[in-house]
Amino acid sequence: MTVPPSIIAPSILAADFARLADEVRAVEDAADWLHVDVMDNHFVPNLTIGLPVVQSLRAVTRLPFDVHLMITDPRRWAPGYADAGAYNVTFHAEACDDPVALAKDLRSAGARAGLAIDRDTPIEPYLDLLPSFDTLLIMTIKAGFGGQRFLPQLLDKVRAARRHVDSGHLELRIEVDGGIAADTIEQAAAAGADAFVAGTAVYGADDPAEAVRRLRGLAERANAGA
């Protein structure tokens, strides 16, 4: 199994929304990406932040933005996040009837393209689409709520994706999102994930930057033993 160096992406969904700029700066020297969850109260039942907040935060940090769109009609909205300077824009397979076309649009707009697979969605129908993407985000919870318990059985999708990526020599990040913390990240890394979204595990810690560093160390240890 070939796994690139680990990416840790703190999720601002778990941050203090009254102090978002400060919360972002708290992890700036430790994190690799900043994960931004966009929910529309349609595709998922919660409503979070949107494009104006992303635009505002872009001006206060050098961290690459990893935008996760949990929205209906991503073909309409996703390119705007690329135009706003997002490094990676991920949309859900369940919300898009032509994922490859949208991936091309995102790349043309200057962003990397990510495909997200929710908890109850089989991964196999999407494996052949992966050459068109830069990131595959596998939910290890049900999309739409922070603070859920990690579901280890969903790592079977990660293993399947890692086999596919390695056999095809694809340049693709395999990202996991949901319940990632010190007691779960090693399992996810051993299964083949190389990018990790962590919300409460980072922003619930006394020292968010140190929490990021600890998570990276745990992931790298698991990779070294894989």
Secondary structure by P-SEA (a helix, b strand, c coil): cccccbbbbbbccccccccaaaaaaaccccccbbbbbbbccccccbbbbcaaaaaaaaaccccccbbbbccccccccaaaaaaacccbbbbbccccccaaaaaaaaaaacbbbbbbbcccccccccccccccccbbbbbcccccccccccccccaaaaaaaaaaaaaaccccccccccccccccaaaaaaacccbbbbcccccccccaaaaaaaaaaaaaaaaaac
